[in-house]
Amino acid sequence: MSESRTALVTGGGSGIGRSIALRLAEDGFAVAVLDLNGESAEQVAEEARQKGHTAAAFGNVDVSDRGQADEAVRRVRETLGGPVLVLVNNAGVARTESFLKISDDSWNRIMAVNLNGPFYFCQAVVPDMKEAGWGRIVNISSSSAQSGQQYMTHYVASKAGLIGFTKALALELGPAGITVNTIPPGFVDTPMLRASEERGLLGGTVDHHAELTPVRRPGRPEDIAAACSFLVSEEAGYITGQVIGVNGGRNT
């Protein structure tokens, strides 16, 4: 394996992506923080650098655009000076709409970001991993793909597709020394969750749902980051094609 290990995190400017980027920086990776929001990406990269880690921000990257994905990966290699050996596909969008009101545009946008994006970035970085004979891919899916979620048919379908994508890709890339796993987070306290609470979309408060969770609390972005940290480690080399739920026991 190359001594220069670069980790690329999409949607790394906030929430779960931010925690993953900071954790991987602490783990010793040179971290590329990609986000559509350039200011947020830079804040996270700077936070990592302030702690003495190597990190760079790549903003205004729309993961649903193959050209932008390819260009971003090229810039990451150039800026951080090494192949991309860890990829965390975290960028995603969610919408709450009744099924009969889902438009073609809404359906296509959800699929473009949540499913096409990981496809584009995997194709862009897998050559680096194959050349090194080592690689780690972690796709952040959703526990809703396991349980279903009303008024989010398009979102759930995209995340379920990402789980299938993960399993198929793991079988193909295993012989090359590359593992591919997915983490479906469940009920994680992020700005997106709080926004849903404010809009009355949770069917109760965050505290109410925490009481219904076996471990009696909502998840934290750091919980997802910890699982991701393990999956990209050397010790996790015999784990691939797996769905690693981090949800406090809400889905088993």
HELIX and SHEET records of a PDB file:
HELIX    1   1 GLY A   15  GLU A   26  1                                  12    
HELIX    2   2 GLY A   38  GLN A   50  1                                  13    
HELIX    3   3 ARG A   66  LEU A   80  1                                  15    
HELIX    4   4 PHE A   99  LYS A  101  5                                   3    
HELIX    5   5 ASP A  104  MET A  111  1                                   8    
HELIX    6   6 ALA A  112  ASN A  116  3                                   5    
HELIX    7   7 GLY A  117  ALA A  132  1                                  16    
HELIX    8   8 SER A  144  SER A  147  1                                   4    
HELIX    9   9 THR A  153  LEU A  173  1                                  21    
HELIX   10  10 GLY A  174  ALA A  176  5                                   3    
HELIX   11  11 PRO A  191  GLU A  198  1                                   8    
HELIX   12  12 VAL A  206  LEU A  212  1                                   7    
HELIX   13  13 PRO A  221  LEU A  231  1                                  11    
HELIX   14  14 GLU A  234  ALA A  236  5                                   3    
SHEET    1   A 6 ALA A  55  PHE A  58  0                                        
SHEET    2   A 6 ALA A  30  LEU A  34  1                                        
SHEET    3   A 6 THR A   6  THR A  10  1                                        
SHEET    4   A 6 VAL A  84  ASN A  89  1                                        
SHEET    5   A 6 GLY A 135  ILE A 140  1                                        
SHEET    6   A 6 ILE A 178  ILE A 183  1                                        
END                                                                             
